[in-house]
Amino acid sequence: MQAEWDLLQQLAQLNPGRLTGISCEDHIFRLTLRDAPMRLTSSPKGELVPIHEVRVAYPSFFPASPLEVYIGRAFFHPNVHPETGFVCVWSQHRSEHTMHKMQPEALSAMLPDIGECKPLTGVAHDRLALPEVVRRRTRLS
């Protein structure tokens, strides 16, 4: 878990103002992700929310057991549960590899203007662009 905490700290340093309010208590990381606009509904005129409260829970047997990620206010995305805010996070995160489609209608209706979200610095499409030790990891959970 210390390696995960260090990684989060590095990402926060590379993205000042984007990852804020970072804290850790009882195997739970909390943070605020900014400038990541997502729609709350499938409507093109639906409210666009750019700030997300994130909770990452690490089970006792991590990394043998996957971590759990929750968004404070669920948004319209195939990997986000619309009621609980649970996020299915795994290393092959492209839509064609999506394992848990909790909002299947979101997969075909992903809105093009959501592309306005800038990727975090230090995160490449398929792997983290941080030290070599970090890049060798093959899974997020």
GIGIWO-V542269 format. One record per backbone hydrogen bond with DSSP energy under -0.5 kcal/mol. CO is the residue of the C=O (numbers start at 1). NH is the residue of the N-H. If there is no record, write none. Layout:
BEGIN
co: {CO CO}
nh: {NH NH}
END
This chain:
BEGIN
co: {1 2 3 4 5 6 7 8 9 10 11 13 15 15 18 18 20 23 25 27 28 29 30 31 32 32 33 35 38 39 43 47 47 48 49 50 52 53 54 55 55 56 56 57 57 59 61 61 68 69 70 75 77 78 78 79 81 85 86 87 87 88 91 94 95 99 100 101 103 103 104 104 105 107 111 112 113 114 120 122 122 127 128 131 131 132 134}
nh: {5 6 7 8 9 10 11 12 13 14 15 16 18 19 20 34 32 30 28 58 25 56 23 54 20 34 52 118 49 76 46 40 49 50 38 36 33 72 31 57 70 29 58 59 68 62 64 65 57 87 55 77 80 102 103 88 85 71 81 69 89 90 93 97 98 101 102 104 106 107 107 108 109 110 114 115 116 117 123 124 129 124 130 134 135 136 137}
END
